[in-house]
């Protein structure tokens, strides 16, 4: 296994890695490494990396790995939570987009190139006290608010259902443990928000506990989109986590009108796998 054509300025210190024989029913993880002096930004904060698999007696096959990487823009003043994004600081590399489908019309999709019908964009900023998030969720029809009122999220086969929502998944240690209990999970709907450590799926996929974070948000509705502005206190994370420079992060959206569940990191089948998070640089202030 080796990299294909790398982006400009990237290099791999070795030609590739050899995967030794794997016994039936077993698995093995191998690591490819590439170095770059400068991370170049794309409009959606995603980088496509080609990975080539060469096997005996077969033509090489090329796969596309999706690297999600953005940075929180530093704000020199507190951002108002009012659904109006005009006071957000301009910047490069702080906007996530080009979401990828996990499920559509109630069924899983395994095609990484599948895109949702409605666009979702997320901006991230920080000041000394808060992490700020702004979701812009586009639609092709006017919004109808759900008549359902709940203080929890309903899941079916690991997919949130029943109402329009967006989620933030954070692992400050970016450890890729595959334990959902390591995630900080925030959900926003038209009815309110939910904060937890872990993910409250049914059946459970890991430990879950209360996360007493003072998360505040505002929702604004327009003809062609709805907007969520939110802030999470940096103090909601422990001191060691706040010292980490690159956190694991992902954003998801359930589009109730089209019954589509999509994610920014490009996670396949399971959006709540910590190994499938993207990355965010948290500026040190």
N, C-alpha and C positions, 0 to 999 in steps of 0.2 A: 504494500500500500504506500502510495506516495502522493504528493501534491501535483496537480496539473499546473496550468499557467497561474502564477501568483500575481497579485496586484503589484503595481509599480512601487518599488522601494522595499518589497518583502523578499526574504530569502529563507530557504530551509537549510539548516546546518548539515543535514544528511540527505542522501538520495531517497530514502524511504525506510520502511520497517517491514520485517518479515513476520508473518503470522504463522506460528508453528501449528502443527496438526491439532485440531480441536475434536475431542471425543464427542460422540453423539449425545445430545441432550445437555451439553455443557456450553459455556460461553467464555470469551476472553476479551479483555479490553486492551487495545493498543493506543499509543499516543503519537500523533504527528505534531511536530513543532516547527513553527516558522517565526522569524523575528522581523521586526520593522522598527525603524527609528521614529517614524511619525505615522500616526493613525489618520488616514484620510477619511473625511466625512462624506456620507451620501445624504441626499434629501430625506431619506427614511431611516437613516442610521442602521442600515444593514449592509453587510459585505458578503458577496458570493465567493466561496472558495471551492476550487475544483479538487476533488479527491479521486485518484485513479486506483482501481483495484486490478492487479494483474494475477491471473491464475494459470496453472499449467494447462496447456492445450486449449486455451480460450483467448479470444481477443480481449484486450484491456477494456474495462468498463469505467466510465467517468460518472461520478456522483457529485451533486452540488450541496455543499455544506453552507448553512446560513449562520453567519456571525452577527448577532445583534450587539451594537456598541454605541452608546450615547453618553453625553455628559450633562449634568445639571448646570444650567447657566446661573451665574452669580447675580443676584438681584441686589441693587444698592438701596432699595426701599421695600417695605412690606407690600405684598400684592393683595389687592382687594378681592375678596371672594364674592363676586356679584354676577358671574356669567358673562362679563364683558372682558375680552382678552386684550384690550387696547393698552393696558398698563403693563403688559408682560415685557421683560427685557428682550431685545433682539439678540441673536446669537447663532452660531453654527454648531450643528451636532447635538442639539438638545431636543430634537423632534423625532418621534418614532412613528412609523407608518408602514404601509405595504403589509397589512395583516394577512395571515395565511389561515385558511379554513382548517378546523379540526372536525367539525360535523356540519352537515347541511340536511335540512328536511328530516331531522331526527335520526340520521345515520352517520357513522364515522366515515371519514375520507382518508385515504392513505396517499393521496397525491399532493406532494409538497408544493406544486405549482398552482393549486387551486386557490382562487381569491374570492373573498365575499363580494356580494353584489353592492353593499354599501360601504363607503370608505370610512375609516377611523384614523384619527391623528391624535397624538399625545405630545404635550410639551412638559418639560421638567425644569424647575429652577430651585434655587435655595438661597436663603439668607442665613444670618447667624443662628436663628432660632428654628426655622421651619424648612421642610421639603415641600415644594409646591408642585401640583399636577394639574394639567388642563386637558380634558378629553373633549374632542369635537367629533361627534357621531353623526355622520350624514345619513340622509334617508331620501327615498324617492317618492314619499307620500307624507301627508300631514301626520303629526303625532297623535296617537290616542293613548291616554294613560290607562294602565291596567286597573281593573276594578278590584284586583286582589290586594289585600293588605296583610303583609306578614313581616315578622321581625327576624326572619331567617331566610336562607336561600334553599330552594328546592332543587335537588340534583336527580338526574336519571342517567345511570351508567357513566358517572363522572362528568356530566354536562349540566350546567345550570339551565333551568328551563322556567317557563311560566311568565316571565316579565323581562322587559328590556333592562339590561344592567351592564356595567363595566367593572373590572377588577384590577387591583394592583397586587402583585406577588413580589415579596422582597426577601432576600437572604443576604444580610449585611456581610456574612463571612464567605459567601459565594463558594461554599464547600462542595456542592454537588453531591450531597449525602444520599439523595433519593428518599429521605425521610421528610414527609410533608409537615411533620411537627416542627421542622426548622424554619418554616415559612411564616412571615408576617403577611396576613391576608386582609385586604380591605375591599369591600364591595359597595358600589353606589347604585341605587335605583331611584326611580322618581319618588319613592316613598321615604327614602332615608339611606342610612349607611349601616354597615356591619363591620366590626373589627375583631380579629381573632388571631391567635397563634396556632398555626395548623389550619386545616381546611375541613369544614363540617360536612363532608360528603356522607351519603348514606348508601351502602355501608361505609364505615370509617376506613380511611387509608393510612392512618397514623394518629399519634396523640394530638389532642386539641385542648386548648385552655383559653381562658379569658385574657385578652390583651387590653389593658386599661389605658388606651391612647386617646388623647383629646383631639380626635380627627374632626375637622370642621370642613363643610363644603357648601356649595351653592349650585343650583341647577337652573339653567335658562333654556327655554324652548323657542325655536324659530321654525319657519315653514319647512326648511330643508335640512334641519339639523337640531340636535340638542347638545348642550355644553355642560360639562361638570368641571368646576374649579374646586380644588381641595388642598388642604395643607395638613401635614403630619409633623408634630413637634419632633425635633431631633432628640429631645430628652426622652422620647418614648423608646429609644434604643439604648442599650447599655453602653458604658463609656468605652469599652473595648471595641464594640461594633462601630461607634462613631469615629474611631481612629482608622478604620479600614478605608482604603482609597477607592477600590473597585468593588461594588456590590453586585450581587445577582438580582435581576429584576425582570419582570414580564408584565404585560398588559393584555387583558382579554376583553372581548365584548360578546354578549349574546344579543343578536338582532332578532327580536321577537317577530317582526313583520315577515321576515324571510326564514325564520327558524334556523339561523346560522350562528355557529359559535366559532370565533376566530381569535388568533393570538399573534402578538407581534414577534415573539422570538422564533416562531416557526415550529414550535413543539408539535409533535405528531401523536395523536390519540390521547395523550395525557398532558394537559396543560399544567398540572400541579406537581410534576416531577421536577425537583430542584436541579437535577442535572440538565434540564432543558431550558433554563433561564437564559436571558440575554445578560448584558453587562452595562453598568452605568458608573461613570467616574463621579465621585462626590468631592467637589472642591473643598479643600481644608481652609477654614476661615478662623 
